[in-house]
Amino acid sequence: MDSQRHHHDQHQHQHQHQHQHAGEADEAALAELMDLDAEVLHSYLSGVIAWVGELAAGQPCRRILDLGSGTGTGAVALARHFEGAGVTAVDVSAPMLGRLRARAREMGLDGRIRTVQADLDAGWPATGPADLVWASSSLHHMADPDRVLAGVFTALRAGGLLAVAEMGSFPLFLPGDLGPGLEARCHAVLAEGLAEEVPLLGADWGPRLRKAGFTMEAGRTFAIDLRAPLPAAAGRYAQACLGRIRASLDGRISAGDLATLGMLLDGDGPGSLLRRDDLTVRTTRTVWVARRP
């Protein structure tokens, strides 16, 4: 992701793009959510890429693939960390890739980042060889992840690294005394649907990576716990995350909980998330790094 990219719909960005009923407005809102996620969790993303860079130390890293690149926050971060490397960003969504190209131009990286529009479930695209493959919140969407991993294995040079990053928990923002347990109840409802819809969400990718022929290099869970003062975009991030799950909760949580969510999402109203000074950002991300022998 970075396709990144985080809550229910953010996790589902690849899934949504593959269904034509997702309208342009919805896709634009989803793109904004991905960008807010990267902005608020900037330290996490920088830290993960720096850690992967340490594991790659001593090996050439001139060609990087970003699978399920979304709006390109990961591709840009990779290009900035691995100076001189070329990054190929792969995503099924043309609008997302357009947004990525605009971001690369703004940052003077358009000469080092190229895009490839491809549905990884339809076959491996012509990406060329790679020294590092980055897959953030994308593999769990694949209909046949083992086939995709076989494609990654073939694309990687001997000694190259694959980094798989996945969300361990949905972000939590609200204080516990606000509609006590509101977020936990919302997340429980979402989890019921996701267990069937995206069964690999939250999976341990180590066994699959070994099955695909990789040697496990390292695994690490990053606990994110941001407290005041929060990044400036934190309120908008919370609003975007909770706003996207709101429609799926009708009839599945109480009228009181729905009313509390409505107050929180009420634009710039007196109870709005944008006005609260007691928000936090709590979540976990797990990263597996494997090497092609």
C-alpha positions in Angstrom: 0.0 0.0 0.0 -0.3 0.6 0.6 -3.1 0.1 -0.9 -2.7 0.6 2.0 -3.0 0.1 1.7 -6.5 -0.3 7.0 -10.2 -0.4 8.2 -12.8 -2.7 6.5 -13.0 -0.9 3.2 -9.3 0.1 3.2 -8.4 -3.5 3.5 -10.8 -4.2 0.7 -9.4 -1.7 -1.8 -8.3 -4.3 -4.2 -11.5 -6.3 -3.8 -13.6 -3.2 -4.4 -11.6 -2.1 -7.5 -12.3 -5.5 -9.0 -16.0 -4.9 -8.8 -17.3 -2.3 -11.3 -20.2 -1.2 -9.0 -17.7 0.9 -7.0 -18.3 4.3 -8.4 -15.9 7.1 -9.0 -16.9 9.1 -5.9 -16.5 6.0 -3.7 -13.1 5.3 -5.2 -12.0 8.9 -4.7 -13.1 8.7 -1.0 -11.2 5.4 -0.6 -8.1 7.0 -2.2 -8.3 9.9 0.3 -8.6 7.4 3.1 -5.4 5.6 2.0 -3.6 8.9 1.8 -4.8 9.9 5.3 -3.7 6.5 6.7 -0.2 7.0 5.3 0.0 10.6 6.6 -1.1 9.7 10.1 1.0 6.5 10.3 4.0 8.1 8.6 6.4 7.0 11.3 5.2 3.4 11.0 5.7 3.3 7.3 9.2 4.9 7.5 10.2 2.6 10.3 9.1 -0.6 8.4 10.9 0.4 5.2 14.0 1.3 7.2 13.9 -2.1 8.9 13.5 -3.9 5.5 16.4 -1.8 4.2 18.6 -3.1 7.1 17.6 -6.7 6.2 18.6 -6.0 2.6 21.9 -4.4 3.5 24.8 -5.8 1.4 22.5 -6.8 -1.4 21.7 -4.7 -4.5 18.3 -3.1 -4.4 18.0 -1.4 -7.8 14.6 -2.7 -8.9 11.5 -2.7 -6.5 8.0 -4.0 -7.1 5.1 -2.6 -5.1 2.1 -5.0 -5.5 -1.3 -3.5 -4.8 0.2 0.0 -4.7 -3.0 2.0 -4.3 -2.3 5.7 -4.3 1.4 5.2 -4.1 2.5 6.2 -0.6 4.4 3.0 -0.3 6.0 3.3 -3.7 7.1 6.9 -3.0 8.5 5.9 0.5 10.4 3.0 -1.1 11.9 5.3 -3.8 13.0 7.8 -1.2 14.6 5.3 1.1 16.3 3.2 -1.6 18.1 6.1 -3.5 18.6 5.4 -7.1 16.2 2.4 -7.2 13.5 2.1 -9.8 10.0 1.3 -8.4 7.3 -0.5 -10.5 3.9 0.0 -8.9 1.2 -2.5 -9.7 -2.5 -2.0 -9.1 -5.8 -3.0 -10.8 -7.2 0.6 -10.5 -6.4 3.1 -13.2 -7.5 6.1 -11.1 -5.3 5.0 -8.2 -2.3 4.7 -10.5 -3.1 8.1 -12.0 -3.0 9.5 -8.5 0.3 7.8 -7.9 1.8 9.2 -11.0 0.7 12.7 -10.0 2.3 12.2 -6.6 5.5 11.0 -8.1 5.7 14.1 -10.4 5.1 16.4 -7.4 8.0 14.8 -5.6 10.3 14.7 -8.5 10.3 10.9 -8.6 8.4 10.4 -11.9 11.6 9.3 -13.5 12.1 6.5 -11.0 8.5 5.2 -10.5 6.5 3.6 -13.3 3.0 2.1 -13.1 1.5 -1.2 -14.4 -2.2 -1.7 -14.4 -2.9 -5.3 -13.7 -5.2 -7.7 -12.0 -2.9 -10.1 -10.2 -5.7 -12.7 -10.0 -5.8 -12.8 -13.8 -2.0 -13.5 -14.2 1.4 -12.2 -13.5 2.1 -8.9 -15.3 5.2 -8.0 -17.3 7.1 -6.3 -14.5 10.6 -7.5 -15.2 12.9 -8.8 -12.5 13.1 -7.4 -9.0 15.5 -7.2 -6.0 12.7 -6.3 -3.5 8.9 -6.9 -3.6 6.7 -5.0 -1.3 3.1 -6.2 -0.7 1.2 -4.1 1.8 -2.4 -5.1 2.6 -2.8 -6.7 -0.8 -2.1 -10.5 -0.7 -5.1 -11.4 1.5 -7.4 -10.1 -1.3 -6.0 -12.6 -3.9 -8.2 -15.4 -5.0 -5.1 -17.7 -5.3 -2.3 -16.1 -3.2 -0.1 -19.2 -3.7 -0.1 -18.5 -7.4 0.7 -14.9 -6.9 3.5 -15.9 -4.5 4.9 -18.2 -7.3 4.9 -15.2 -9.6 6.8 -13.1 -7.0 9.3 -16.0 -6.5 10.0 -16.1 -10.3 10.3 -12.3 -10.5 12.7 -12.0 -7.6 16.4 -12.4 -8.3 18.3 -15.0 -6.1 18.8 -13.4 -2.7 16.0 -10.9 -3.2 13.5 -10.0 -0.5 9.8 -10.1 -0.3 8.1 -8.0 2.4 4.5 -8.7 3.3 2.7 -6.2 5.5 -0.7 -6.8 6.9 -3.0 -5.1 9.4 -3.3 -7.0 12.7 -6.3 -5.0 14.0 -8.6 -2.3 12.8 -7.7 1.2 14.0 -9.3 2.4 17.2 -9.8 6.1 17.8 -12.4 6.6 20.5 -12.1 7.0 24.3 -13.6 4.0 26.1 -16.3 6.0 27.8 -17.8 7.2 24.6 -20.9 5.0 24.0 -18.9 2.5 26.1 -17.5 -0.2 23.9 -18.9 1.4 20.7 -15.9 0.7 18.5 -15.5 -2.9 19.8 -19.2 -3.6 18.9 -18.7 -2.1 15.4 -15.6 -4.1 14.8 -17.2 -7.3 15.9 -20.0 -6.8 13.4 -17.5 -6.1 10.6 -15.4 -9.2 11.6 -18.4 -11.5 11.1 -18.7 -10.5 7.4 -15.0 -10.4 6.8 -14.4 -13.9 8.1 -16.3 -15.2 5.1 -15.6 -12.4 2.6 -11.8 -12.1 3.2 -10.8 -15.3 5.0 -7.0 -14.6 4.7 -7.3 -11.3 6.6 -5.2 -11.7 9.8 -3.6 -14.9 8.5 0.0 -16.0 9.4 1.9 -15.7 6.1 5.0 -17.5 7.2 3.8 -21.0 6.2 2.7 -19.8 2.8 5.9 -18.1 2.1 7.9 -21.2 3.0 5.6 -23.3 0.9 6.3 -21.0 -2.1 10.0 -21.7 -1.7 11.1 -18.6 0.3 13.4 -18.7 3.3 12.0 -16.7 6.2 14.2 -13.9 7.1 12.3 -12.1 9.9 8.8 -11.3 11.2 7.8 -8.4 13.3 4.6 -6.9 14.7 4.5 -3.1 15.0 2.2 -1.8 17.7 0.9 1.7 16.9 -0.3 3.8 19.8 -0.5 7.5 19.0 -1.6 9.9 21.7 -2.0 13.6 21.9 -0.6 15.6 20.3 -1.7 13.7 17.2 -0.8 14.4 13.6 -3.0 17.2 12.2 -4.9 14.7 9.9 -5.9 12.3 12.7 -9.4 13.7 13.1 -10.1 13.4 9.3 -8.6 9.9 9.3 -10.9 8.8 12.1 -13.8 10.4 10.3 -13.0 8.7 7.0 -12.5 5.3 8.7 -15.7 5.4 10.7 -17.6 7.0 7.9 -16.9 4.2 5.5 -18.1 1.5 7.9 -21.2 3.4 8.9 -23.4 2.1 6.0 -22.7 -1.5 6.7 -23.9 -1.2 10.3 -27.6 -0.4 9.8 -29.8 -3.0 11.5 -26.7 -4.6 13.0 -26.0 -2.3 16.0 -28.4 -0.5 18.3 -30.1 2.7 17.5 -28.2 4.3 20.3 -24.9 3.3 18.8 -26.0 4.5 15.4 -27.0 7.9 16.9 -23.6 8.2 18.5 -21.8 7.5 15.2 -24.0 10.0 13.5 -23.0 12.7 16.1 -19.3 11.8 15.6 -19.6 11.9 11.8 -21.6 15.2 11.7 -19.2 17.2 9.6 -17.8 20.0 11.8 -20.7 19.8 14.3 -20.2 20.2 18.0 -19.8 16.5 18.7 -17.7 15.9 15.5 -14.6 13.8 15.4 -12.9 16.9 14.0 -13.5 18.8 17.2 -12.5 16.1 19.7 -9.2 16.4 21.6 -9.4 13.0 23.2 -8.8 10.8 20.1 -6.0 8.2 19.9 -4.9 6.0 17.0 -4.3 2.4 18.0 -3.6 -0.5 15.7 -1.1 -3.2 14.9 0.7 -4.1 11.6 2.6 -7.4 11.1 5.4 -7.7 8.6 7.0 -10.9 7.2 10.2 -10.7 5.3 11.3 -13.6 3.2 14.3 -14.2 0.9 14.5 -16.1 -2.4 17.4 -18.6 -1.9 
